[in-house]
Amino acid sequence: MRFLLERDEDIQIVATAANGQEAVEQAIQYCPDVVLMDISMPIMNGIEATKQICAVCKNTKVAILSMHHTSEYLQRALKAGAQGYLLKDSAGVEVIAAVHALYEGKRYFSQKIVGL
């Protein structure tokens, strides 16, 4: 994912995290414009991490990366404050499009889940 994002000259990676708690700590430290959050993180899952990040970093937009394409997971992500939801098998161009959309203040949902 990092390699993919670094190829876009408009995207700057400020931090990475190995687990949900680290993601929250990094987000609080940097308050980035956009966070790509894996839903299945160790120590703290991506939904809880998203909730904490959105509570502290009011301008940070979070996109959840998930293998789950059910409305239940989508609703949980939205309730936590996520502005985007992507399936992990999304094409690289879709991930880049999502980051740009969130940066511009828009929401972004993987084409495979639209209509859930």
C-alpha positions in Angstrom: 0.0 0.0 0.0 2.8 2.4 0.9 4.5 1.8 -2.5 1.2 2.5 -4.3 0.6 5.7 -2.4 4.2 7.0 -2.7 3.8 6.8 -6.5 1.3 9.6 -6.4 3.1 13.0 -6.2 0.2 14.6 -4.5 0.2 12.2 -1.5 2.7 12.4 1.3 2.8 9.6 3.9 3.5 11.0 7.3 3.2 7.8 9.4 2.4 4.1 9.3 1.2 1.9 12.1 1.3 -1.9 12.8 -1.8 -1.9 15.1 -4.8 0.1 16.0 -3.4 1.7 19.1 -0.3 2.8 17.1 -2.6 4.2 14.4 -4.4 6.3 17.0 -1.2 7.6 18.5 0.3 8.5 15.1 -2.9 10.2 14.0 -3.0 12.2 17.2 0.6 13.2 16.8 0.2 14.3 13.1 -3.5 14.9 12.6 -3.2 14.0 8.9 -5.7 15.0 6.2 -6.5 11.4 5.4 -6.0 8.0 7.2 -6.3 4.6 5.5 -7.4 2.3 8.3 -7.4 -1.5 8.1 -10.5 -2.8 9.8 -8.7 -5.9 11.1 -5.9 -4.4 13.2 -4.3 -6.1 16.2 -4.6 -4.7 19.7 -7.4 -2.3 18.7 -9.6 -2.9 15.7 -10.0 -0.3 12.9 -13.5 0.6 13.9 -12.5 1.6 17.4 -9.3 3.3 16.2 -11.4 5.3 13.7 -13.8 6.4 16.4 -10.9 7.6 18.6 -9.1 9.4 15.7 -12.3 11.2 14.6 -13.0 12.3 18.1 -9.6 14.0 18.5 -8.6 15.0 15.0 -11.7 16.7 13.8 -10.4 17.5 10.3 -8.9 14.0 9.6 -10.9 11.9 7.2 -10.7 8.1 7.6 -11.2 5.5 4.9 -11.7 1.9 6.1 -10.0 -0.9 4.2 -11.9 -4.1 4.7 -12.5 -7.6 3.3 -16.1 -7.4 4.4 -18.6 -6.2 1.9 -21.8 -6.4 4.0 -23.9 -3.5 5.1 -23.3 -4.3 8.8 -19.6 -3.5 8.5 -20.2 -0.5 6.4 -22.7 0.9 8.9 -20.3 0.3 11.8 -17.5 2.1 9.9 -19.8 5.1 9.2 -21.0 5.2 12.8 -17.4 5.4 13.9 -16.9 8.4 11.7 -15.3 6.9 8.5 -15.8 8.9 5.4 -14.8 6.1 3.0 -15.0 2.3 2.8 -12.9 0.3 0.4 -12.6 -3.4 -0.1 -9.1 -4.7 0.3 -9.2 -6.1 -3.2 -9.8 -2.7 -4.7 -7.6 -1.7 -7.6 -4.8 0.7 -6.8 -6.4 3.4 -8.8 -9.5 3.2 -6.6 -7.4 3.6 -3.4 -5.7 6.7 -4.9 -9.1 8.1 -6.0 -10.4 7.5 -2.4 -7.6 9.4 -0.8 -8.1 12.3 -3.2 -11.8 12.3 -2.7 -11.5 12.4 1.1 -8.9 15.1 0.9 -11.4 17.2 -1.1 -14.0 16.7 1.6 -16.0 14.1 -0.3 -17.0 10.5 0.7 -15.7 7.5 -1.2 -17.2 4.0 -1.2 -15.8 1.0 -3.2 -17.8 0.4 -6.3 -18.4 -3.2 -5.2 -20.3 -2.0 -2.1 -22.4 0.8 -3.6 -26.0 0.0 -3.1 -25.7 -1.9 0.2 
